[in-house]
């Protein structure tokens, strides 16, 4: 766009008038299209950096677009030469460069930023070493010890002063002043400079700097009566703060790279490997095996076929005879013969690829297909007006109707997709769905949360069913009788967790809502999922990234008290209604809470499943150990397991659990209110940037406008600020590193000036 | 030249070698770049032998692309650009199959009647330049559904190619107009296989189209408007020397030989200053130089060309009776 603007403002107007002249005066056959193409060509040339530096060279590019005969080509050349004589500097190198700058600003700024980052980081390292060198140098090459004595007299405007404190070279001499104001102090020092300070409660502080060699006798010291009591702090403390800051920086970096395991490192490559191992194509067959649910699925693809069986044989024979042998079926119900078996058009909403609801819908459809149901699957993201399938590509909803006019439409989606976010009214395009006779939305939204949009859609457009076992049981009935679904009263004894009904997204955040709420949530989850379901849930949370295959694997391998697999449709459907399974991730606080609640027996069971899963990957496949108890590891197995897990330090919680250690929080945690104060209200970036900037400005202020008030204020501010940063680093978990990394460029710029100032102060 | 005939052939660089050695002048290079940038066809005109066709090969070689050539004829239809349906062979094959089925039915009376499988129509459809180029841009699986058993592509992966439609001015007047849509959209249909389905190009791998014309017939405005036009001018003396040097692989000292300089002067004299009805082209000049190079002995190479040798070989350059007479007079005078 920028290149277009540049062209429009520079060369294109001139060229346009030239082309118009060719058209009007010399009768070239040039239309609007040629103008557009020419502009497009120039923009492309600018973008590619191939725009010629001389205007004359443009002829080669423009001529092929405007000329249509050899004569025109020759004539154009002559005319363009004249044009170039009139506009010799239409395109200059500088213009070209500015155009290029505008074309690729992001790239350039990126390169520059990268350079700045590298430069500042290098500078920080160099400064650290310079400061260290100076410190070491001053330590080892300190000057020789000096011994001496200072004798003087303290007086005011009229009389000698007999009280007061004398400080020299940092040492305080109480009651050193004798009668008549005389004092005598002896010193031993390596310092090259020193301050002689005389303090008296009623007089202003007297201070003077002396360089080595220090004088033996001094003229009388004259004190002035005190006007305003003030407290002075030395600005030299600044250098210590700078040192402290550096130490923190270095510690942070070291901590980040040397800490082997962290609770917030959510990498899951370990589990990606696992996925490959147990991913089974006929997973759904095993899931629905020996269960009443499979009968429901059978009905779904046979419900119209049943009508064919209701044929009235006697009447059919009579009707056929009357028609002279032409077969004329008569049905008991009196309905016409369905001309086709039920066919389904399945539309699945894809929110993200970790969403369990998608996987469930896919699995269900796959199962229906395997059982002979005729179904075509399409996917959509947010808006079903455009659907996608592997075979047909992108299709409009209207096109789908042309292809599948007699199909039953099953939409696996949230009903919110069909209603306007602001008004709550159904979207205009929802009417397209009414072209189909049967249309059903299978929503994963818990029945308890169904509200006005569901009611509206249910009345006019769709039959809404929950994507649960109960919903699917009602699907056939709904399709047959076109009846609405009545909410199930005994779907779940406890209902959807009350806490999750408010705002499901807040439970995905990494900050714990507090111990009491955590406990309450776990109790509600236990009621909702039933004890075995909760046990399954507890096993799932060990993986930082929730994956469908991992969950199914755990469900199939974990057993209940009767030694049966804990997986069943009801529990699975309950799980996929939970927000963590819809987003595919679990916050650490909940994982920790759930894992620590496991009983010893449950822990052993889960460990066995995971170990059974992991060990064959380390050892040879034929050596699959049948471990019942993890305590029965042989030393070599323990070694292998340790080696494998340590080599891939993926997740603290998982590793600690599987290695038999008690997982605990590795970060210090502040009480809730304090943490909110430090972390939520005052972000870390604000701390460092503002703090460094403020220190820098104040240092400059002090330098030019020395004032004990400013000094006092700044020294206090810096102390508090320093304390805040330390607290933040200690308590803000690893998020602080992320923020620091993101803002390192800007921070380092300020730090650079600050360090410069500290060095300046140290030397002068 | 000896009185007897000779079967000896003069070495002439292969077509690929010629394409490799092709020197495209700056204007032509820029025009080709414009066409590539805008994704439009390049229309080249110029005197016969000015290297229009060779440039297409040179472009394909330079871009490392396959080239498919279509030679336009006075009978060409727009469909020929994409495919040819061999109706006759298909009819014969179907007839033959039916005859065979009948005879086998008679032989196996009472047995199961053999299936009457008609031959696959795709075996009788031969894809031509643009058809092949469009098919080569799509995935192998999709492509295969349009191809017969014996039709194979050199590269299986989707790829881009150059399509040369040579001498479009030879084709009927409607031919360029018929392909306007296909030029822009780059798709075609094979109604014999499917009435509905279109074979659409993969836009990322759209073929590079090069048309050549000898300007024997004017082309329509609509067609010209869709093309990037370039007229290859007759090369200047320096450019021609470069072309000869590269084509004949001559070094500097060879180029300075008197016979060659003499030939060059003579050629430009005939081309620029004579009133010949048909002026000799640069490719004819190269051929003439090849003949001269073969005919002159090493000792004569530092001498001017003899008038006898020029007369004997003039037929390579001048191909009209009146022109030949005029040329001989001019040479004698010169």
Interface residues (C-beta under 8 A of the other chain):
Chain A: X29 X31 X33 X34 X37 X40 X41 X44 X45 X48 X50 X60 X61 X63 X64 X65 X67 X68 X69 X70 X73
Chain B: X26 X27 X29 X30 X31 X33 X34 X35 X37 X38 X40 X42 X45 X46 X215 X221 X224 X225 X228 X229 X230 X231 X233
